[in-house]
């Protein structure tokens, strides 16, 4: 999303160009001759702008493809004469608040019990072990075919747990649910029939959200995720290009997992990694947006930022690992192009940080060269990278909520602001992936927040914030000073855009710091914080 924010930076810097004009008090058009410094500024400036604009144009292409191929959706399959045996894997790590809810949901599946093989894959280091074991024993006594597995070393983290469970799995198909999901009772009966085609490897269902209206943050998260599931998955699946399993709420053919090389834990997004390896082997994927699977969104800022950074880093790690294989393959050019844009999309985060450092000298130089060049060259590039964000998310909301989608207009400024707020952390994550810096897999804590009256304040599993919130607050204060300066110089049109930066950085930074202070208070009064495993040097679950 961040490559769509370049125009906000451009507009925000208008007070500086206006200030330069007032200082020089001269007419620049026709008098300017480039020097070495100007060229050194403008070459990287335009290179970054062109790259960001290309990703913005690609977002337009996704919206176009979503509509162009809207007829290419799988029809309802026939019910199989003989239902296959399935293994349901429930990988968990310190999920004391939600594991019982998950097992209860799975126990309600209207599928022949003798054809079920349910695995609770528990890598927990806290009392979740006792809660999960007791839960499994309780349902075993009721006749549910469920087994409990606990690993002490957590080798490979989530990917390792899934691979270990696969060794003793008895099902022809593998279904995975993360701890914060609540699948409906008919989930298997609605998904398994699509595998009548032996070439189908995976079917992904669409996430929905139990706590969308819990807070402004969860509303924003919903809009961001809906854009991914409706437009990205919809466009890619309909046009016949590669798309990815989302790690949960999907069904795999076991033979496809094994044929693709199994679960590997050298990236933070083992789901996307396996997805591309399977599709490179010729397996086909299905996206089933009409089948919904409710889930729980992160309700605290640090958890949300950690989740976004993990996804950004993992996707770039997968790009380094898989993209060379894709480009060397005999796949059609449009499949390779879509894979490139998909896997490298998060490069926009460090580019946005770079652009922000160059904007002041670049804008001064461009204004020195004249407004005509800025209108003809700079403005189209900014529009190409910016306006796609509104078409992307608004199209997704209109498809899902045709009667109420217009309310999304009210949330778009907040979507942009939150995207601004997380940009620095995500840029760091992407650079770590590029330079091969390993880090612990920071899971997203779940608190069983389903209604607005539910609270997470007294529950454990907080995420550490580090130094990043201080940088975000500093940036927020910087842009606040810029707002004051803009008002003093009567540059009123720039103020709304500048306020997005103020609100975005201050909101994410202060929310993170506030949660750190709350955690210290809780620990000080006797609450035991989440156990943290020793680093292993490998990404995790």
N, C-alpha and C positions, 0 to 999 in steps of 0.2 A: 504494500500500500504506500510505502514512503516515497517511491519514485513519482507518485502523483502529487506530492506536496511541494515540488520545486517552485511552482508559480507563487506559492505563499511566501517563500523566501524572497523571490524577486520583488513582489509587491511590497514586502516588509522593508526592503532596502531603499525604496523610493525616497524616504526622507534624507538619506545620505547623498543621493545624487542631486537632490534639490539643494542640499547644503553646499555641495561642491559648486553648483551653478551660482549660488549667492556669493560664495567666496571669490570666484574668478570674475563674475560680472562681465561675461563676454559671450559671443556667439561662436559655437564650436563647429557647426556644420560647414564643411568646405575648407576649414583651416587646419584640420588635424592630419598629422603624418605619424604613422606608427613607428615606435622605437622598439629596442630589444626587450625592454621590460614589459611593454604592452603585449608584444607577441608571446612572451613567456607566460603571461597571465591568460591570454585569450585562447591559446591552443588547448591547454587542459580544460579550460572552462567549457569550450564548445564540445570537446570530446565527451565530457561528463554529461552535458546536456543532451547530446545525441543518443547516448546509451540509455539515459533515463527516458527520453522520449520514445525510444524503440520499445521499451517495456510497457509504456503507457499505450502505445498503438496496439501492442499485443493484447492488452486487456480489452480494447475495442474489438479485436478479432475474436476473442472468446465470446463476447456478447453476440457478435454476428453469427458465429458458429452455433451458438446455443439455439438461435432461431432458425438458421438455415437447415439444420439437420434435426429439427424437432420431430420429424416423422420416424426417425431411426431409433425407436425405443422398443425394447422387447415386449411382446404380447404376453398375456397370461398363459402360463404353461398348464399342461394337463397333469392331474394328480397321478403320481407313479403307482403302478400296480403293486410293487413291493417297496416299502420305505426302507432306505438304507440305515445302517447303524452310524451314529454320529458321536463324536467326542466333543464335549463342551469344556473348554479350558478357561479357568478363572484365575489369572495371575494377579497376586496381591502382594503388597509390601506396606506394612503398618497401616492397615485400613480398619481400625477397630470400630469406626462409626458406621461403616456402610457394608461390611462383608455379609452380615445377616440379611440385609435388605436384598443384596444381589442373589444369595442362595435361595431366598424365598421366592424371588421372581423366576429363577430357573426351575424351581420345584413345581411351578404352575404350568409348565409347558404341556400342551395337549398332544404329546407325541408318545408312541408306545414305550413304556418304561424299559422294556427289555432291549430296546434299540438305543438306549442312552448310556453314555459313559461320561460322567461328570468328574472333572478334576479341579480341586482347589489347590493351586500351586502357590504356596505360601513361603515367601522369603523374609517374613517379618522378624524384627528384632525386639518387639515390645509385646504387650499383653494381647495383641491381635492373635498371636499363636494360640493362646488359650480360648479366646472367643471363637476363632475359626474352627478349631478342633472340636469344641463342644457343639458348635452349630452343625458340623458334618456328622457327628455321632448322632445327634438328634434326628436328622433327616434320614440317616441310614436306618435307624430304628423304625422309621415310618415306611421303609421300603424303597427309598430313592437310591438309585445306583450312583452313589457319590463317593469319592475317595479324597483323602487328605494327604498332601505331600509337603514336606518342609525341608528346605535346604539351609544349611548353616553357613555356606561360603558365598552364596549369591554370585557365583561365577557366571559372567555373561549377562547378569541382571535379567531384565524381562525376556530378552531373546534366549538367554540361557535357560530360564525357567520353562519357556515354551518348548525348547528343544528337548529338555529333560523329560517333560511330560509326554512328548511325542513318542518316546521310546516305549512307554507302556500303554499308549493309547490303542483302543480297539476299534475305533470308528473309521469308516471310509471317508468321512468329512470331518473337518475341524472347525469348530465355532469358537470365537474368542470374545469375551466380554471383560472390559476393565471394571474395576470395583465400583465406579460411579454410574454405571448403566443399569437400567431396569427394562429388560426386553419384555415384550408382550407375550402372552401365553401362546399365541399362534405364530410366533417368529419362525420356528422351524418348518411348519406346514406351509408357510408362505414363501420361504426361500429355497428349500431343498428341491422343489419341483423344477427350478430353473436349470438344474444340473443334468437334465435328460440328455443334453448335448455333451458328449465326452470331451470336447475341446474346451469347455468352460472350466477355468481354474478357481475363480474367486467371484463372489457376489458381495458388493458393499451396499449396506442400507444407509439411510439418511439419519443423521443425529437430530434430535429435538432436545428441548431444554426444560427441565423441571422448574428452574428458578430464574427464568428470563426476567421477570418483573421484580426481582429482589432488590435491585439497585440500578443506578445509572451505569455502573461498570458492567453488570451482567446484560443490560440492554445492548451496550456497545459490543460486547463479546458475541452476542447472538447475531447481530448484523454482520460482523466480520466472518463468522463461521458459516452463516447462510450463504454468503457470497461464494465461499469455497465449495460448499456442497451443491448449490443450485447451478451456478454458472460454470465454475471450473470443471467439476465432475460431469455436469450435464453436457457441456460443450465437448470435452475430450471423449467421453464415452460415446456420444452420438456421432462424432466425426471419425471414429475408429482409430484414434491415437491413444497413446499410453496414459493411464491414470493409475492412482495408487490406492491400495488398501490403507485404511486410516487407523489400523492397529486394534480396532475393536468394532463390535456390531457388524461383523462380516463373516462369511462362510468360505472356507478353503477346501478344495479337493486335496486330500492328503498326498496323492500321487504327484500333484503339481509342486507342493512344498518340497518333497524329496527330490524331484527331478531338477528343480532350480537350485539345489545345493543346500536347502534347509535354512533355518534361522541363523543369522550371523550377527555378531555384536560389535563390529568395528565401526559402526555409525550410531548416532543417537536416534535415528529414525529407521529402525530395523524393518518396519512395515513397508516403507517406500523402497528400501533396498531390495527386499524379497520380491516386491511387486514388479520392479523393473527386470530383475533376473528371470522371473517366470515368463514375463511377456517377451523377453528376448529369446526364450526357448520356444516361442510359438503359442503359448497358452493365451486364451482370451479371458477378458474380465467383463463383468456386468455391473452396472450401477442401477440400483432399484430405489429411486427416490420416493416411490409411493409407500414403501415399507419404512416406518419410522421407529427409532429406538431412543427413548428418553434418556437423558443424562443430566449430570449436575455440573454447572459451570463454576469455575473458581470465583470466590466471593471476596478474596483479599488481593490487594494490589501486588504484593511480592510474589504470590503464587502465580498470578496472571503473567507477570513479567518473566518469571522463570520458565513458564510454559512456552511463551512466545520465543524466548531466546533459545530454548532447547530445540524447538521446531526449526528455527532459522539456521542454527548450527548443524543440525542433523541433515537438513536438506542439502546444504552445501557440501557436507561430507559425502553424501550419496552422489552428488554431482561429480566430485573428484574421482570417486570409485567407479561409477557406472557410465557416466557420459562418454568417456572414450570408447567403451564397448558399443554404445548406441551409434556413435558417429562412424565406427568402422564396420558396422553391420550392413546388410543389404536391404534394410528397411526403406520404405519410400521417403522422399525428401521431406514431406510435410510432417511425417511422424518424427523424424529426427529434429526438425525445427521446433515442434511443440515440446519435445522432451528437453531440448536446450533451454527454452524459455521457462519451462516448469521448474527444472532442477536448479537453475541459476538465478531465479527471480530475486532472491534475498541479497544478491550483490548490490541491490539498490540502496541498502542501508549504509554501508561505508561510503558509497558514492554520494549519498545525500549529506553525510557529515563532511566529506571533502568539498562538496559544492558550497556548503554554508561557510567554509573558511575562505573560499575564493570569491564570494559574491561581492563583498565590499570593493576590493580593487577592480573586479571585473565590471561591476555596474558603473563605477566612475569612468573607466576607460570607454565603456560602451556609450555612456552619455556624452563623453568627449567626442566620440565619433559621430554623434547625431542620433536624434530620435527616429529618423526614418529607418536606419538599419536595424534598430531595436524592434520596431514594429514589423518589419519584413522578415527578420531572421529569428531574433530571440523569442518574440511573443508566440509565434506558431509552435516552436519547440516546447515552450512552457505549457501551452494549451494541450498539446499532444500528450504530455505526461500528466496533466492534471484533471481534465474534465472526465476522463475515463473512470475515475473513482466514483463519481456520482452515478454514472450510467450503470456501472457494474453492480453496486450494492442496491440501487433503486430497482433495477431489473429483477434481482433476486427476490426482494421483498414483494414486488408486485406479483411475481409468479406464485409465491407462497400465500400471500394475503391480499387477494384482489380487491377486497372491500375496505381494508384498513391500511394499505401500504403507504398511503400519503403521509401518515404520521412519521415515516422514516425521514422525511425532510427535516423534521425538528431535531433528529438525532445526528444528522450528518456533520454539523460542526463539532459535536462531541466525538464522533468517530475519527475525524481528522485530528482533533486535539490529542486524543489518546494515542493515535498513531505517532504523532510528533513526540509525545512523552516517552515512548518506549524505543525510540530510534537509536539512541546512543548505546543502550545495552544490546540491542540486536546487532548493531554494527560491530561491537566487540565480539559477539558470538560468531558472526560470519568470518571475521578475520582470524579467530582462533581455528576455525575449520580450515581455512585456506592454508594456514601455516602449521597445521598438524598439532595444535595444542590440545592435549587430552584433558577432559574434565569429567567430574562425577555427573551422572545422570540425575538431575534434580526432578523428582516426581512432583506431580501436582496434588496437594493434599485435598481430601474430601471430608466434609463435615456433616453430611446428611442435611443439607439446606434445601428444603423443598418449597417452603412458603415464606412469606415476608416476616412472619412472626418468629421464624427459627433464628437462632443466633449461633455464631461460631466464637464469640469472644472468650468463653471460658474453656475452649477446647484447645488441645495441643496441635502439634505439627506445623508450627510457623516456619517460614523460610527466611534465611538471613538476607539482609539487604546489601551489605558491603558499602563501598564508597559511592556507588552509582547515584543514589538519591541526592547526595550533596551536589554532584555535578548537575543533576536535573534542576535542583532548586536554584543553583547559581545561574543557569541558563534562563530560568523563568524570571529571575530578578533583572537579568540583563535586558530581556525583552520588555519588561515592565518599564525600565528606564527609557527604552526606545519609544514606547507608547507616549510617555511624558514629552519626549523630544518631538515626536510627530505632532502632538497637539499644540505645542508651543510654536511650531512652524506651520500650523494650519494645514497639515497634511491629513485631514480627517478621513479620506477614503481608505487610508492604509490601516487605520486603527482596528477595525474588526479583524483583519488578518493577523495583525500583531498580537491581538488578544488571544487568538487561538494558540499561539506559541506560549504566551504567558500562562494560560490556563492548562495547557497540555503538560508543560514541564513542572509547574508548581503542583498540579494535581497528582501526577505520578510520584514526584519526589516527596511531597509532604505526606501522602498516604503511606508510602513505604516507611518513612521515618516514624510516623505515628504508630505503625504496627510494630516497629522495633521497640519503641518505648513501652508499648503495651505488653510485649513479650517479656521485657526485663522486669516489669512490675509483677507479672504473673509468676515468673521464676522466683522473684524475691519473696513472694508470699507462699512459696512452697509447691508450685506446680512443676512437675518434672517435664523437661522439654523432650522433644523427639530424639531418640537415639540416632547417632550418625555413625555409619560404618566407616572403617578405615579406608582411605583411597586405595584403589586397586590398579589405577593406570588405564582402566578401560571404561568406556561409556556404560551406563547402566539403566536400571529400571526404576 
